[in-house]
């Protein structure tokens, strides 16, 4: 009987080992007070590797006046919780920056071809953080801490977890979920004013209903489009 069970498990493994699992999230983007454009997060998993593409772009009517085109491509090993690479392009008006990052090992990182010593363990960028949070069992009032990578360095991100109630008399269409907001600033956030706030759906996997990215160049608000 055990022999038959092992053969069944082996067959299941062989059928699923190379399976690709993916999902897309589409957002409306507000930049400051302006309805600026759209964003998409596209993620797929292949052989235990999460490959994510985040792209934010301005609407055609706005591009002629002021362009917005930010993107992140992230490669993340799920089981080890390790970032493998992070490619970021920032194009906001006249401001342009590009970073191609490889996390060589636990103590080295290569940024645009230049290596430096850095503890790379437990780093997350925005796409890999969203993936990890989507699978979490949250506790109301809990706090979470992450080392969040942002192009060429990282900062400590402390998040307060708050439960959001569902529909009510005054908000009949409200969706229950979880609000994650920054608790404190750090050296990097004080220098670059980078903050990240999230509103996630209640059920697992938690969908990113709202993402707010606050930088010194402006405040980007992404709202998930309903199917």
C-alpha positions as CSV (number, residue, x, y, z in Angstrom):
1,X,0.0,0.0,0.0
2,X,2.8,2.4,0.9
3,X,4.6,1.5,-2.4
4,X,1.5,2.5,-4.3
5,X,1.1,5.8,-2.3
6,X,4.7,6.7,-3.0
7,X,4.2,6.1,-6.8
8,X,1.1,8.3,-6.7
9,X,3.0,11.1,-4.9
10,X,5.9,10.8,-7.3
11,X,3.5,11.1,-10.3
12,X,1.9,14.2,-8.8
13,X,5.3,15.8,-8.3
14,X,6.4,15.0,-11.9
15,X,3.2,16.6,-13.2
16,X,3.5,19.8,-11.2
17,X,7.3,20.2,-10.9
18,X,7.5,22.4,-14.0
19,X,4.1,24.0,-13.6
20,X,3.9,27.8,-14.1
21,X,1.4,29.6,-11.8
22,X,0.7,33.3,-12.5
23,X,-1.5,36.2,-11.6
24,X,-2.0,39.8,-12.8
25,X,-3.2,42.9,-10.9
26,X,-4.3,46.0,-12.7
27,X,-4.5,49.4,-11.0
28,X,-5.6,52.9,-11.5
29,X,-2.8,55.4,-10.6
30,X,-3.1,58.7,-8.9
31,X,0.0,60.9,-8.7
32,X,-0.5,63.6,-6.1
33,X,-3.9,65.1,-7.0
34,X,-3.8,63.9,-10.6
35,X,-5.4,60.8,-12.1
36,X,-2.1,59.9,-13.8
37,X,-2.4,56.6,-15.4
38,X,-2.3,52.8,-14.9
39,X,-0.2,50.2,-13.3
40,X,0.2,46.4,-13.6
41,X,1.8,43.8,-11.4
42,X,2.4,40.5,-13.2
43,X,3.7,37.6,-11.3
44,X,4.4,34.0,-12.1
45,X,6.0,31.1,-10.3
46,X,8.2,28.5,-12.0
47,X,10.1,25.8,-10.2
48,X,9.9,27.7,-6.9
49,X,11.1,31.0,-8.4
50,X,8.8,34.1,-8.3
51,X,9.2,36.4,-11.2
52,X,7.5,39.8,-10.9
53,X,7.0,42.7,-13.2
54,X,5.6,46.0,-11.8
55,X,5.1,48.8,-14.3
56,X,3.5,52.2,-13.7
57,X,2.9,54.5,-16.6
58,X,1.1,57.8,-17.2
59,X,-2.0,58.3,-19.3
60,X,-1.4,59.3,-23.0
61,X,-2.9,62.8,-22.3
62,X,-0.5,63.4,-19.5
63,X,2.6,62.0,-21.2
64,X,3.0,65.1,-23.4
65,X,3.1,67.4,-20.3
66,X,4.8,65.2,-17.8
67,X,5.7,61.5,-18.2
68,X,5.7,58.8,-15.6
69,X,7.2,55.4,-16.4
70,X,8.5,53.4,-13.4
71,X,9.2,49.7,-13.5
72,X,10.6,46.9,-11.3
73,X,11.5,43.4,-12.3
74,X,12.1,41.1,-9.4
75,X,13.4,37.5,-9.2
76,X,12.8,35.9,-5.8
77,X,13.5,32.4,-4.5
78,X,10.4,31.5,-2.5
79,X,11.6,28.6,-0.3
80,X,14.8,30.4,0.9
81,X,13.1,33.8,1.0
82,X,16.0,35.3,-1.0
83,X,16.0,38.0,-3.6
84,X,18.1,37.0,-6.6
85,X,17.8,40.1,-8.8
86,X,16.1,43.5,-8.9
87,X,16.0,45.7,-11.9
88,X,14.4,49.2,-11.4
89,X,13.9,52.0,-13.9
90,X,12.6,55.4,-12.7
91,X,11.3,57.9,-15.3
92,X,9.4,60.7,-13.6
93,X,9.4,63.9,-15.6
94,X,13.0,64.9,-16.1
95,X,14.2,62.6,-13.4
96,X,15.7,59.3,-14.7
97,X,17.5,56.5,-12.8
98,X,18.2,52.9,-13.7
99,X,19.4,50.1,-11.3
100,X,20.4,46.6,-12.2
101,X,21.0,44.6,-9.1
102,X,22.2,41.0,-8.5
103,X,22.4,39.6,-5.0
104,X,25.5,37.5,-5.5
105,X,25.4,35.7,-2.1
106,X,24.5,36.4,1.5
107,X,27.3,39.0,1.8
108,X,27.6,40.6,-1.6
109,X,25.5,42.6,-4.0
110,X,26.3,43.9,-7.5
111,X,24.7,47.3,-8.4
112,X,25.1,48.4,-12.0
113,X,28.2,46.2,-12.3
114,X,29.9,47.3,-9.1
115,X,30.1,44.9,-6.2
116,X,29.9,45.8,-2.5
117,X,29.7,44.0,0.8
118,X,26.2,43.9,2.2
119,X,24.1,41.5,4.3
120,X,21.6,40.4,1.6
121,X,19.6,38.0,3.8
122,X,15.9,38.6,4.4
123,X,15.8,41.5,1.9
124,X,12.5,42.2,0.1
125,X,11.5,44.6,-2.7
126,X,7.9,45.7,-3.3
127,X,6.9,42.8,-5.5
128,X,8.4,40.1,-3.3
129,X,7.0,41.8,-0.2
130,X,3.5,41.8,-1.7
131,X,3.8,38.1,-2.5
132,X,4.9,37.2,1.1
133,X,2.1,39.3,2.6
134,X,-0.5,37.6,0.4
135,X,0.1,34.3,2.2
136,X,0.3,35.6,5.8
137,X,-2.1,35.0,8.7
138,X,-2.4,38.5,10.1
139,X,-3.1,39.3,13.8
140,X,-4.8,42.6,14.5
141,X,-2.5,45.0,16.3
142,X,0.6,43.1,15.4
143,X,3.7,44.7,14.0
144,X,5.9,43.5,11.1
145,X,9.4,44.5,10.1
146,X,11.1,44.1,6.8
147,X,14.3,45.2,5.1
148,X,12.9,46.8,2.0
149,X,15.2,47.1,-1.0
150,X,14.7,50.2,-3.2
151,X,17.0,50.4,-6.2
152,X,20.5,50.8,-4.7
153,X,20.0,50.3,-0.9
154,X,17.5,49.3,1.7
155,X,15.6,50.7,4.6
156,X,13.8,49.2,7.6
157,X,10.0,49.1,7.1
158,X,7.9,48.7,10.2
159,X,4.2,48.1,9.6
160,X,1.3,48.2,11.9
161,X,-1.4,45.6,11.1
162,X,-5.0,46.6,11.5
163,X,-8.2,44.7,10.8
164,X,-10.8,46.5,8.7
165,X,-14.5,45.7,9.2
166,X,-16.7,44.7,6.2
167,X,-19.9,46.3,5.0
168,X,-21.8,48.6,7.3
169,X,-24.9,50.9,7.2
170,X,-22.8,53.8,5.9
171,X,-20.4,51.7,3.8
172,X,-22.6,48.9,2.3
173,X,-20.0,48.0,-0.3
174,X,-16.9,48.0,1.9
175,X,-14.7,45.0,1.7
176,X,-13.2,43.6,4.9
177,X,-9.4,43.5,4.9
178,X,-6.2,44.5,6.5
179,X,-4.5,47.9,6.6
180,X,-0.7,47.9,6.9
181,X,0.7,51.3,7.7
182,X,4.3,52.5,8.5
183,X,5.1,52.9,12.2
184,X,8.2,55.0,12.2
185,X,10.8,56.6,9.9
186,X,14.4,55.6,9.5
187,X,17.6,57.1,8.0
188,X,16.7,56.1,4.5
189,X,13.0,57.3,4.7
190,X,14.2,60.6,6.2
191,X,16.6,61.1,3.4
192,X,14.4,60.0,0.5
193,X,11.0,60.1,2.3
194,X,10.1,56.6,1.1
195,X,7.0,55.2,2.8
196,X,4.8,52.3,1.8
197,X,1.2,51.7,3.0
198,X,-1.0,48.8,2.0
199,X,-4.6,47.8,2.0
200,X,-5.1,44.1,1.5
201,X,-8.2,41.9,1.1
202,X,-9.3,39.8,4.0
203,X,-9.1,36.3,2.6
204,X,-6.0,34.5,1.5
205,X,-4.3,35.0,-0.8
206,X,-4.6,38.6,0.2
207,X,-5.1,40.8,-2.9
208,X,-3.4,44.3,-2.9
209,X,-6.5,46.6,-3.0
210,X,-4.5,49.8,-2.5
211,X,-0.8,50.6,-2.6
212,X,0.6,53.9,-1.5
213,X,4.2,54.7,-2.3
214,X,5.4,58.1,-0.9
215,X,8.7,59.4,-2.2
216,X,10.4,62.8,-2.3
217,X,9.3,63.1,-5.9
218,X,5.6,62.6,-5.2
219,X,2.9,60.4,-3.8
220,X,1.8,57.5,-6.0
221,X,-1.5,55.9,-5.1
222,X,-2.5,52.6,-6.8
223,X,-6.1,51.3,-6.5
224,X,-6.9,47.8,-7.7
225,X,-9.4,47.7,-10.6
226,X,-12.3,45.3,-10.0
227,X,-12.6,42.5,-12.6
